[in-house]
């Protein structure tokens, strides 16, 4: 992490200002940054400098970049940009205002309620369904990689060891997920598919409803062996309040036998949705599904009352209901297909086939130019045939209220649609002046369109501004609410954003810490991280700086430097007891040899 601190205060690709480090992992560091183009805060995940030279880690990071670039879903952390240069590699993501699911479960100190766990599980399943549909296997599903927003929304993150289905599985066994959540096939180093994510998902669901992991041990190897050879304790044996139906879903998801596990995220999502419906209907009456933040914790708002003695589903009734639901789903699917085919046939007949076998009803458009617009639009014979749109425009050569242009032009022949032929009429206005509208603080493209629709000619002019957002209107000439002639030319002054002043970084090496800080402040720069290190240079003097002296940086940028703590201490040499072959020295004889 220390090596990555050099990026604090720096601007990447002339766009992202690195503000602070907000997280780190084995492969990357996550920074909070400011996107100066779109004026928003983002998270930047950057490959650690000490791993950038390792081809395997670069490949893993690039794999993540490829994976996340394919994904766009409300339950997956959004990715805005990917940068890959010889100097650094990073991914720009949305900045999440929330905590991890692991942190949330830890804070609660108890299992999540079945309803709350289902609410989270459905969102995770939707995220997995989307990723799998794009050919992405996450391979590291765990509560630490699942973000919980303040409104209860789940966001799956960290595709750092994800694998594209169409790529080779070349990573070492040790990189395949976290040992408490890995699937048996991952533990054995075998090839994985979407069902491995479903197993990990089942572990997460198990932990949510029981408050503990299904397998634990003194060593990672011991835990991995349990995934392969052991059967987890049923959730209801740990937490008796777990409904049997939810228990069946959980245990099916984490079944060690691939053939008995859910075959897809969509399959488990369907059962979760079915369970939520039956759970809400048979057990509780609830206001809504929202999570309410109270004192920093997320709780489910529940006003519950008993609804008779229906009780929980037993295993047999649940499986019968599931089988019946499957048959109903099949029949419903066939019916939907039939309805779709009929709808397509009707559409093709009405909008294509019928025109082939019938003569089109074509209308010759008359010329409305030089006619009074009221006479035209209220004529009885035009009702149901034409749909008129009237645009007013000052025209000094045409008397007021007369039509001087039309679309389609007179004399053209068109097919008459059911709702009439759309005809646009330009009518001469007697108005010779207009009030300048107020377009200040609007996006200049919107402002230009508004003004041009009024007949004005628009000229654009750009100025720097520290108070008005880039591409927004600072002012207009003439100003708002002034009365000006129609067809006038107006100027809109557009913000270029704050004026950027570039400063050459002064030479700090050799100066004292106080002198270095003063040198930076003299040129409107600030100091960033000040560290110390042993050096042959005098104690208290600067021995390293970043950026280097002479580098051009923006005004008020931070400069990091390192101060010497002096040379490393060396142990004192032991006194020389003398060589027995050397002639003796008589200390009382002023150094003369003793004969």
C-alpha positions in Angstrom: 0.0 0.0 0.0 2.8 2.4 0.9 4.1 2.3 -2.7 0.7 3.2 -4.0 0.5 6.4 -1.9 2.5 8.2 -4.6 -0.8 8.4 -6.6 -2.5 10.5 -3.9 -3.0 14.0 -5.3 -2.1 12.9 -8.8 -4.3 13.1 -12.0 -4.5 10.0 -14.2 -4.9 10.4 -17.9 -5.6 14.1 -17.5 -9.0 13.3 -16.1 -9.2 11.5 -12.7 -7.9 13.2 -9.5 -6.9 10.6 -6.9 -8.2 11.7 -3.5 -7.8 8.9 -1.0 -7.3 5.2 -0.7 -10.5 3.4 0.4 -9.5 -0.2 0.2 -6.9 -2.7 -0.8 -6.6 -6.4 -1.6 -4.0 -8.9 -2.7 -3.9 -7.6 -6.3 -5.2 -4.0 -6.3 -5.8 -0.9 -4.4 -9.0 1.1 -4.6 -9.0 4.9 -4.6 -11.7 7.5 -4.3 -11.2 9.9 -7.2 -12.9 12.9 -8.9 -13.8 12.6 -12.6 -13.2 16.1 -13.9 -14.9 15.5 -17.2 -18.3 14.3 -15.8 -17.9 16.2 -12.5 -18.6 13.1 -10.2 -16.8 11.0 -7.7 -15.7 7.5 -8.8 -13.8 4.5 -7.5 -10.6 3.6 -9.2 -9.2 0.0 -8.9 -5.5 0.0 -9.7 -3.2 -2.9 -10.1 -0.5 -2.7 -7.3 2.9 -1.4 -8.5 4.7 -4.3 -7.1 2.6 -6.7 -9.2 2.6 -4.6 -12.4 5.7 -6.4 -13.7 4.2 -9.8 -13.0 2.7 -11.1 -16.3 0.3 -13.4 -14.5 -1.2 -10.6 -12.3 -1.4 -8.3 -15.3 -3.3 -11.0 -17.2 -5.6 -11.5 -14.3 -6.3 -7.8 -14.1 -6.9 -7.7 -17.8 -9.3 -10.6 -17.5 -11.3 -8.6 -14.9 -11.3 -5.7 -17.3 -12.7 -7.9 -20.1 -15.3 -9.4 -17.8 -16.6 -6.2 -16.3 -16.7 -4.5 -19.7 -19.4 -7.0 -20.7 -21.6 -6.4 -17.7 -24.4 -3.8 -17.2 -26.9 -4.6 -14.5 -28.4 -2.8 -11.5 -27.1 -5.5 -9.1 -23.5 -5.4 -10.4 -21.1 -2.5 -9.6 -21.1 -0.3 -12.8 -17.8 0.2 -14.7 -17.3 3.4 -16.5 -13.8 3.2 -17.9 -10.8 0.9 -18.3 -7.2 2.2 -18.8 -4.3 0.0 -19.7 -0.9 1.7 -20.3 2.7 0.6 -19.7 2.7 2.8 -16.6 -0.4 1.6 -14.9 -3.7 -0.4 -15.3 -6.9 0.6 -13.6 -10.7 0.2 -13.8 -13.0 3.2 -13.1 -16.2 2.1 -11.3 -19.1 3.7 -9.5 -18.4 4.8 -6.0 -20.6 2.7 -3.7 -22.1 4.4 -0.6 -22.6 1.4 1.6 -20.9 -1.6 3.3 -20.2 -5.2 2.4 -22.7 -7.9 3.2 -20.1 -9.4 5.5 -19.9 -6.2 7.5 -23.7 -6.0 7.7 -24.0 -9.6 9.0 -21.2 -9.1 11.5 -22.9 -5.9 12.9 -26.2 -7.7 13.3 -24.6 -10.5 15.6 -27.5 -12.8 14.6 -28.8 -14.6 11.5 -30.8 -12.6 9.0 -34.5 -13.1 9.0 -35.8 -15.4 6.2 -37.4 -12.5 4.5 -34.4 -10.2 4.6 -32.1 -13.1 3.5 -34.4 -13.8 0.6 -34.5 -10.1 -0.4 -30.7 -10.1 -0.7 -30.5 -13.5 -2.3 -32.8 -12.6 -5.1 -30.7 -9.7 -6.0 -27.5 -11.7 -6.0 -29.1 -14.4 -8.1 -30.2 -11.7 -10.7 -26.6 -10.4 -10.8 -25.3 -14.0 -11.4 -27.9 -14.6 -14.1 -26.8 -11.5 -15.9 -23.0 -12.4 -15.6 -23.6 -16.0 -16.7 -25.7 -14.8 -19.7 -22.6 -12.8 -20.8 -20.3 -15.8 -20.4 -18.8 -14.6 -17.1 -18.1 -16.9 -14.2 -17.3 -14.9 -11.0 -15.6 -17.7 -9.1 -15.3 -15.7 -5.9 -18.8 -15.1 -4.7 -18.6 -14.3 -0.9 -20.2 -11.7 1.4 -17.0 -9.6 1.2 -17.5 -9.1 -2.5 -21.2 -8.1 -2.2 -22.0 -4.5 -1.4 -25.1 -3.3 0.4 -26.3 0.2 -0.3 -28.2 2.3 2.1 -31.5 1.7 0.4 -31.1 -2.1 0.6 -29.9 -2.6 -3.0 -27.3 -5.3 -3.5 -24.3 -4.8 -5.8 -22.0 -7.7 -6.7 -18.4 -6.5 -7.1 -14.8 -7.8 -7.6 -14.6 -9.9 -10.7 -10.8 -10.1 -10.1 -10.6 -13.9 -10.7 -13.6 -14.1 -13.0 -13.1 -16.3 -16.1 -14.6 -15.7 -19.5 -16.3 -19.0 -20.6 -14.4 -18.9 -23.9 -11.0 -18.5 -22.4 -8.6 -21.2 -21.1 -8.5 -22.0 -17.4 -4.8 -21.4 -16.8 -4.8 -20.0 -13.3 -3.3 -21.9 -10.4 -5.6 -23.7 -8.0 -4.8 -21.3 -5.2 -6.4 -18.4 -7.0 -9.9 -20.0 -7.3 -11.9 -18.1 -4.7 -11.9 -18.0 -0.9 -11.6 -21.4 0.8 -14.8 -21.1 2.9 -16.9 -20.4 -0.2 -15.3 -22.4 -3.0 -17.1 -25.2 -4.7 -15.9 -28.9 -4.4 -14.7 -28.8 -8.1 -12.7 -25.6 -7.3 -11.2 -27.3 -4.3 -10.2 -30.2 -6.5 -8.7 -27.9 -9.1 -11.1 -29.1 -11.8 -12.8 -27.0 -14.5 -15.6 -24.9 -13.3 -18.8 -23.6 -14.8 -21.8 -21.4 -13.7 -22.8 -24.1 -11.1 -19.6 -23.3 -9.1 -20.9 -19.7 -8.6 -24.3 -21.3 -7.5 -22.5 -23.4 -4.9 -20.7 -20.3 -3.5 -24.1 -18.5 -3.6 -25.6 -21.4 -1.5 -22.8 -20.9 1.1 -23.6 -17.2 1.3 -27.3 -17.9 1.7 -26.5 -20.6 4.4 -24.4 -18.0 6.3 -27.2 -15.4 6.1 -29.9 -17.6 7.6 -27.8 -19.4 10.2 -25.2 -16.8 11.1 -22.3 -19.2 10.6 -20.4 -21.0 7.9 -21.2 -24.6 7.0 -17.5 -25.7 7.1 -14.6 -24.4 9.2 -11.2 -25.7 10.2 -7.8 -24.9 11.5 -6.2 -24.8 8.0 -7.5 -23.9 4.5 -6.8 -27.5 3.4 -9.0 -28.8 6.2 -11.9 -26.6 5.0 -11.4 -27.5 1.4 -11.5 -31.2 2.3 -14.9 -30.7 4.0 -16.3 -29.1 0.9 -15.4 -32.3 -1.0 -16.3 -35.0 1.5 -18.7 -33.6 4.1 -22.3 -32.8 4.2 -23.3 -29.6 6.0 -25.6 -29.5 8.9 -29.2 -28.5 7.9 -29.8 -24.8 8.6 -32.9 -25.5 10.6 -30.8 -27.5 13.1 -28.8 -24.4 13.8 -31.7 -21.8 13.5 -35.1 -23.5 14.0 -36.8 -20.4 12.5 -35.6 -21.1 9.0 -38.5 -22.2 6.8 -38.2 -25.6 5.3 -38.7 -24.3 1.8 -35.8 -21.9 2.1 -33.7 -24.7 3.6 -34.3 -26.9 0.6 -33.3 -24.0 -1.8 -30.1 -23.5 0.2 -29.1 -27.1 0.4 -29.9 -27.7 -3.3 -27.7 -24.7 -4.2 -24.7 -26.0 -2.2 -25.2 -29.7 -3.1 -21.6 -31.1 -3.7 -23.0 -33.2 -6.6 -23.0 -31.1 -9.7 -25.9 -33.1 -11.2 -28.1 -32.5 -8.2 -27.2 -28.8 -7.8 -29.3 -26.0 -9.5 -28.2 -25.9 -13.1 -28.5 -22.1 -13.5 -29.0 -18.9 -11.6 -32.4 -18.5 -13.3 -33.5 -21.8 -11.8 -32.6 -20.7 -8.2 -34.1 -17.3 -8.9 -37.4 -18.8 -9.9 -37.5 -20.9 -6.7 -36.6 -17.9 -4.5 -39.3 -15.8 -6.1 -41.8 -18.6 -5.6 -40.7 -18.9 -2.0 -41.0 -15.2 -1.4 -44.6 -15.2 -2.7 -45.6 -18.2 -0.6 -43.7 -16.9 2.4 -45.4 -13.5 2.3 -48.8 -15.1 1.7 -48.8 -17.9 4.2 -46.8 -16.5 7.1 -46.8 -12.7 7.4 -48.6 -9.6 6.2 -46.0 -7.0 5.3 -46.2 -3.3 4.3 -43.5 -3.4 1.7 -40.1 -4.9 0.8 -37.9 -1.9 1.7 -34.9 -2.0 4.0 -34.9 0.8 6.5 -31.6 2.2 7.8 -31.7 2.8 11.6 -28.7 3.9 13.5 -26.3 2.7 10.8 -27.9 -0.7 10.6 -30.2 -2.1 8.0 -33.4 -3.7 9.2 -36.5 -5.0 7.4 -39.7 -3.0 8.0 -42.2 -5.7 9.1 -45.6 -5.3 10.7 -46.4 -8.9 11.1 -49.5 -10.7 12.4 -50.5 -14.4 12.3 -52.7 -15.4 9.3 -54.4 -18.5 10.6 -52.8 -21.9 11.1 -51.3 -22.5 7.6 -47.8 -22.9 9.1 -44.7 -23.6 7.1 -44.4 -25.9 4.1 -43.1 -29.4 4.8 -40.7 -31.1 2.4 -43.4 -33.1 0.6 -45.8 -30.3 0.0 -43.0 -28.0 -1.1 -41.8 -30.5 -3.7 -45.4 -31.1 -4.9 -46.0 -27.4 -5.2 -42.7 -27.0 -7.0 -43.6 -29.8 -9.5 -47.1 -28.3 -10.0 -45.5 -24.9 -10.5 -43.2 -26.4 -13.2 -46.2 -27.8 -15.1 -48.0 -24.6 -14.9 -44.9 -22.7 -16.0 -44.6 -25.0 -19.0 -48.3 -24.6 -20.0 -48.0 -20.8 -19.5 -44.9 -20.7 -21.6 -46.6 -22.6 -24.5 -49.6 -20.2 -24.2 -47.3 -17.2 -24.3 -45.6 -18.6 -27.4 -49.0 -19.1 -29.1 -50.1 -15.6 -28.2 -46.8 -14.2 -29.5 -47.2 -16.0 -32.9 -50.8 -14.7 -33.3 -49.7 -11.2 -32.4 -46.8 -11.3 -35.0 -49.2 -12.6 -37.6 -51.7 -9.8 -37.0 -48.9 -7.2 -37.0 -47.5 -8.5 -40.3 -50.9 -8.5 -41.9 -51.8 -5.0 -40.8 -48.5 -3.3 -41.5 -47.0 -5.3 -44.4 -48.9 -8.2 -46.0 -52.3 -6.3 -46.4 -50.6 -3.5 -48.3 -49.2 -6.1 -50.7 -52.7 -7.4 -51.6 -54.6 -4.2 -51.4 -54.3 -0.9 -53.2 -52.9 1.8 -50.9 -55.1 4.8 -50.1 -52.9 7.7 -51.5 -53.7 11.4 -51.0 -52.4 14.3 -53.2 -51.2 17.0 -50.8 -52.7 20.4 -51.9 -50.6 23.6 -51.6 -51.5 25.6 -48.6 -49.0 28.4 -49.2 -50.5 32.0 -49.3 -53.7 30.7 -47.5 -54.9 32.0 -44.2 -53.9 29.3 -41.7 -57.2 29.4 -39.8 -59.1 28.8 -42.9 -56.9 25.7 -43.7 -56.9 24.0 -40.3 -60.6 24.4 -39.7 -61.8 23.3 -43.1 -64.3 20.4 -42.7 -63.0 18.5 -45.7 -59.5 18.2 -44.2 -60.7 16.7 -40.9 -59.5 13.2 -40.5 -57.3 13.5 -43.6 -54.6 15.9 -42.3 -53.0 16.5 -38.9 -51.7 20.1 -38.8 -48.7 21.5 -36.8 -48.4 25.3 -36.9 -45.1 27.0 -36.4 -45.0 30.8 -36.1 -42.1 32.7 -37.7 -41.6 36.4 -38.5 -41.4 37.0 -42.2 -41.3 40.6 -43.4 -42.2 39.6 -46.9 -45.5 37.8 -46.0 -48.6 39.3 -44.4 -49.4 38.1 -40.9 -51.4 34.9 -40.5 -50.6 33.6 -44.0 -48.8 30.3 -44.7 -45.5 30.7 -46.5 -44.0 27.2 -46.2 -45.3 23.6 -45.7 -44.0 20.1 -45.3 -44.8 17.9 -47.3 -44.8 20.2 -50.2 -47.9 20.8 -52.3 -48.4 18.4 -55.2 -46.7 15.4 -53.5 -48.6 12.1 -53.1 -48.5 10.1 -49.8 -50.2 7.1 -48.3 -52.8 8.1 -45.8 -52.2 6.6 -42.3 -55.1 5.9 -40.0 -54.4 9.0 -37.8 -54.1 11.4 -40.8 -51.2 12.9 -42.8 -48.9 15.0 -40.7 -48.5 18.4 -42.3 -46.3 21.2 -40.8 -47.3 24.8 -41.7 -45.1 27.8 -41.3 -47.2 30.9 -40.6 -46.0 34.5 -40.8 -46.1 36.3 -37.5 -46.7 40.0 -37.1 -44.5 40.1 -34.0 -41.4 42.1 -34.8 -39.6 41.6 -31.4 -39.2 38.9 -28.8 -38.2 38.8 -25.1 -34.8 37.2 -24.7 -35.3 34.0 -22.7 -33.1 33.1 -19.7 -30.8 30.2 -20.7 -28.1 30.9 -18.1 -26.9 27.8 -16.2 -28.3 25.5 -18.9 -26.3 23.1 -21.0 -25.3 25.1 -24.1 -26.7 22.5 -26.5 -30.2 22.8 -24.9 -29.9 26.6 -24.8 -28.9 26.8 -28.5 -31.9 24.6 -29.5 -34.3 26.8 -27.5 -33.0 30.0 -29.1 -32.9 28.6 -32.7 -36.5 27.4 -32.4 -37.4 31.1 -31.7 -35.7 32.0 -35.0 -32.5 33.5 -33.5 -29.0 32.9 -35.0 -26.8 31.6 -32.2 -23.0 32.3 -31.9 -21.0 30.4 -29.3 -18.2 31.9 -27.2 -16.1 30.1 -24.5 -14.6 31.4 -21.3 -13.0 29.9 -18.2 -15.1 29.8 -15.1 -14.6 28.4 -11.6 -18.3 28.8 -10.6 -20.1 27.4 -13.7 -19.9 23.8 -14.7 -18.1 23.1 -18.0 -20.4 23.3 -21.1 -23.0 25.3 -19.2 -24.0 28.9 -20.2 -22.4 31.6 -18.1 -24.2 34.6 -19.7 -25.9 35.8 -22.9 -25.7 38.8 -25.1 -28.3 40.3 -25.0 -29.2 39.5 -21.4 -32.3 37.6 -20.4 -35.6 39.5 -20.5 -34.3 42.1 -23.0 -36.7 42.9 -25.9 -34.9 42.2 -29.2 -35.9 42.1 -32.9 -36.9 38.7 -34.2 -34.3 36.9 -36.3 -31.5 38.6 -34.3 -28.1 37.1 -33.7 -27.4 36.3 -30.0 -24.2 35.2 -28.3 -24.1 32.6 -25.5 -20.9 32.5 -23.4 -20.1 28.9 -22.4 -18.0 27.7 -19.5 -14.7 25.9 -20.2 -14.4 25.0 -16.5 -11.9 26.4 -14.1 -8.8 27.9 -15.7 -5.9 25.5 -15.3 -2.6 27.1 -14.2 0.4 24.9 -14.6 3.3 25.2 -12.1 6.8 23.8 -12.4 7.6 21.7 -9.3 10.6 23.3 -7.5 13.7 21.4 -6.5 13.2 20.1 -2.9 16.1 17.7 -2.6 18.8 19.0 -0.2 16.4 21.4 1.6 15.2 21.0 5.1 11.5 19.9 5.6 10.5 23.5 6.5 12.3 24.9 3.5 10.7 22.4 1.2 7.2 23.2 2.5 7.9 27.0 2.1 9.2 26.4 -1.5 6.0 24.6 -2.4 3.7 27.2 -0.9 5.6 30.0 -2.6 4.5 28.7 -6.0 0.9 27.7 -4.9 1.6 24.0 -4.5 1.0 21.9 -1.3 2.8 19.1 0.3 1.3 15.6 0.3 2.8 12.6 2.1 6.0 13.2 4.0 7.9 10.0 4.9 11.3 9.3 6.3 14.2 7.0 5.4 17.8 6.3 6.5 20.3 8.0 4.2 23.9 9.3 4.1 22.4 12.8 3.6 22.2 15.1 6.7 19.4 14.4 9.1 16.3 16.5 8.2 17.1 17.1 4.6 14.9 16.0 1.7 16.3 13.1 -0.2 13.4 12.2 -2.6 10.4 14.0 -4.1 7.5 13.1 -6.4 6.8 14.6 -8.9 10.4 15.4 -9.8 11.7 18.9 -10.0 10.7 20.7 -13.2 7.6 18.7 -13.8 4.6 20.8 -14.8 1.6 20.2 -12.5 -1.7 22.0 -11.9 -1.8 24.8 -9.4 -2.5 23.5 -5.8 -1.3 20.0 -6.6 0.3 17.9 -3.9 4.0 17.0 -3.9 5.2 14.1 -1.8 8.7 14.0 -0.4 11.0 12.0 1.9 13.2 13.3 4.6 16.5 11.7 5.8 16.8 10.4 9.3 20.6 10.2 8.9 22.8 7.1 8.2 22.1 3.8 9.8 23.8 3.3 13.1 26.8 0.9 13.0 28.0 -0.9 16.2 31.2 0.5 17.7 34.4 -1.4 16.8 35.9 -3.4 19.6 39.3 -2.0 20.9 42.4 -3.5 19.3 44.3 -5.5 22.0 47.5 -5.3 20.0 49.6 -7.8 18.1 51.7 -10.0 20.5 54.5 -9.7 17.9 54.6 -5.9 18.0 57.2 -4.3 20.3 55.8 -3.3 23.7 55.1 0.3 24.5 55.9 1.6 27.9 53.1 4.1 28.8 55.4 5.9 31.1 58.1 6.3 28.6 56.3 8.7 26.3 55.7 6.0 23.7 59.3 4.8 23.6 59.9 1.1 22.9 60.9 -1.1 25.8 64.1 -3.0 25.2 
